[in-house]
Amino acid sequence: MVEQLTEAGILLGVGMSVVFTFLTLLIVGIHAIAWFCRTFPSPEQTPDIRPQQTQNNNKKASSTVSPEIAAAITAAVHTHRHTTSK
């Protein structure tokens, strides 16, 4: 019985050590990759700060909703509130 407990303890210690070592190496690797990416950014990832000069910049998109759609939404909300409030 004591031999089995000793073997289980050794197995527990080895397993936990392996998992701890793996997770430590994983975290160190992630930090190393993050440091490398911050230190040496690729040219494709640099943001283009210049504003786009197009003819559509002066035009605003119409964000109005047609009255028929607004009425349908209002009716749906009204129906939903009255059917679920019971």
HELIX and SHEET records of a PDB file:
HELIX    1   1 VAL A    2  THR A   39  1                                  38    
HELIX    2   2 PRO A   43  GLN A   45  5                                   3    
HELIX    3   3 GLN A   55  ASN A   57  5                                   3    
HELIX    4   4 PRO A   67  THR A   84  1                                  18    
END                                                                             
